[in-house]
């Protein structure tokens, strides 16, 4: 056993090991920490050796799981020690204890930089390692050029250069702008000529990151990568130390082939030929050997080669070789290889023409679904999901259903979601789809998300032929003992709507239906009771002539719930009771649910959204974006012999319901005033952003025009009718204007983007507008990503920025046409001139087919983007606070109607707004003090201080004091914070501008009346 | 890329943990606890790969020690699996016949070796010889 060389440390470790239990360990650790603290307090008496020893001890204590925050400073300060032994400890311990978000790290930037540019090679290595492991954006901006210099320096040893390569990779990941593409691509190509395989390995990792972002700039690296592969494959000029169990650096081979997967094709015929030769050798020459390590290493290379072959769309022969190999792998006993076989087969699905060959292995794959290892089961599930199409959907879905009952809990939710999606996408007939979903709910009710049962209700509602069948099925399930609550919900809903279609069957009289549903009521939770009440109301309505006894029973239930504590239940009980009294008129009021407007399945959306988080964008993903045929859209290419093509959304058969036709017709008429509906249908009590949510709202109680879904449409558009109305007003009458509906809630997306810097601003079936923003002081750079989601181009694209008066905004040229499935990036430069809460608006227009779509979107260039959190010590805070003595620099206001939230939540909210909460400054625990710096051209960097005093007895009010050196800033910031704290009800969809929640009192002269004439502000007010 | 490396014994005691992505303290404790639970009871006949949140843990057991790497879903599993073995070979060489106690008492050396082997979540050097020689250089300077 080697000892550490530091006696004190070894003794301490032994002591810890000898502790009998956790309690003893804690005591020993506390004693040591106390000792370390006192020693560090009296630093003068410490020798460098002792310092080093204590910092190591701290790291050990930290590894045991104890908090050593007090020692961060000591570790960081050792970085600037003059001698190697201490410096080394400082660097290593700092990079274990701190991460890029720690403020302490800033203190070290200068020392680190000096070490990097200094002449001491050992110090250079230490510094590069620290930056490579925990460097953040600030490091990236200040150190990238120095690191680049080291990487290409001819005087540095490979030792330094390989560290510089990976250090640069880290900095690039933190901020891609630090590598200037123009200057760097040639250098990168030169780096690939490197003989030292250590440097080459590191450089290859760097290249992968670079090409994954921008392969065009690095074309010249492509042939060099092929050369490297050749060198390795032929084992030429590979030093012995770089072979691993006889294989020339498998890691470098893998990385090189990974880099090649980011180039769309290999055009040069010679390079292509050489590459294929290498790949062919790998595919043919990899045998299974006894030695595990050798076997793993050679298969690591083989699987990467398979991926590359798939990517290159090799000749058919080579492809079928790959599929054959994979077919072999998924049947072997070795679990790792089988796992990878399944995984790669899933990737292979993307290649055209191989689906049929893969289908031959279906039985084998299903066996893996029952493997004892969950990792293998997951891969098998993914593969089955991916390979499913109309021809095998029945088999696969039934297999999944069967497996559901025995599957472990960890997989059930995913399994049921996937089964539901497949059933929806590939249903040979709709009754089968209903069967599957009901079975799903029956077998795994706890794991069936609401989306799944909402979706089946939608289908049933929209397909008349299906309604009697669904009602019958629902009725059958109710006979089963102990059914899941979701089953109660869905059957009650369906029977409420359609049980009258079954009336002549035995056991299906209104009374019987009512009784069997009502039996379940005592067993269900509050969220289900409203659905049952609606069902009762519907049953009453359908019972013609009225059945006095049934009516009496139901009325008794209604009156019982009229005093229910749950507001939703109470409201429904009262309303249904009152409506039911109206007798025959009930029929007109409580009509059948109209059809749901078609839209993308939220299930499929959900599946698409669950994206993996990876350092580099996956090569496969990129490819999938380039190709139109991937596993998720196989629906488009149905075999001719299959059932007639039904598009993903098109499971609806020809509508027959006349009243919907009328309402459609109405929808097509643009209203002169631009508002969506003239007759204001009774809006649902809780406007839900997703139409699926309607199912949970009260059933459609319709006005005569029967436009209930339309009313939702307005709400769902999130812009309070603005978007949909705009689109309608422009569309010519004869066009079929199923208005383009935004996907997701625009307002919600906007609010989310106010808090973070990248995400989706807007999405509809044709286009997705993403945003990525960077803010530095009063400057901002926002990139708009306009992505065409279709296989047809989008024309007449126009983007206009309407900036408020305080922002200077410049949008680069937006192309008029966005090619199919392409994404264009439009940078937008922002300069903040002065404090204001006004918003900028993006007026966006495009044309798809005959549709002209015009949306106006608020841009998240909001006040808090120009804030930078700053910690203030009590010594700094109090003098500042006192010097800003009163209005207009310091404003105080009692705010009422605050969203009640615990103080910790408020602190989180503040922090997310870049208002740094400084705990401990205010002795009163109910108060909160925060500080931040605001940047604008007029104010420059200005410190802002905020104090919130809350009343624990009444969380809906608080007193807020805001201070800064600029009166406008103080006012605007105060109002801004207020807006975040106060609950602002969604303004009704009125054409009138929503009144901004401005207090009438205390408007300083700067509060801009000019802003009213500002088009952007006006619009923002409207939105 | 490698998001973190954890060495744990069967009881779940962390012997080495290195994070290449910024995580809060509490999150680190959670990760270490979860990874341990995830790998400790897996049958030796199972794969060496387990899904973990949005990522993948590649692990390998040597006597009572689990070496776990958390990597991206798209990363090459076998390549990382063998990098664990290479790391163990390096440790074995350095400590001549490494055992858990070596790693406990010389945890600081283990961090040094790791820093020569992996940087920024990527493999830096795959030559055992180069790393052992480098460690010799460094020891001379101490």
Interface residues (C-beta under 8 A of the other chain):
Chain A: X1 X2 X3 X4 X10 X13 X17 X56 X59 X60 X63 X64 X65 X67 X84 X85 X88 X89 X92 X96 X99 X100 X101 X122 X128 X129 X132 X133 X134 X136 X159 X162 X163 X166 X167 X169 X170 X173 X197 X198 X201 X202 X205 X239 X241 X242 X244 X249 X250 X251 X252 X254 X258 X293 X296 X297 X299 X300 X303 X304 X335 X336 X338 X339 X340 X372 X373 X374 X375 X376 X378 X612 X613 X614 X615 X616 X618 X619 X620
Chain B: X1 X14 X15 X16 X17 X18 X19 X20 X22 X23 X25 X29 X42 X43 X45 X46 X47 X48 X49 X50 X51 X54 X55 X72 X73 X74 X75 X76 X77 X78 X79 X81 X82 X83 X85 X86 X95 X99 X101 X102 X104 X105 X106 X107 X108 X109 X111 X112 X115 X119 X120 X121 X122 X123 X124 X125 X126 X127 X128 X129 X130 X134 X138 X141 X142
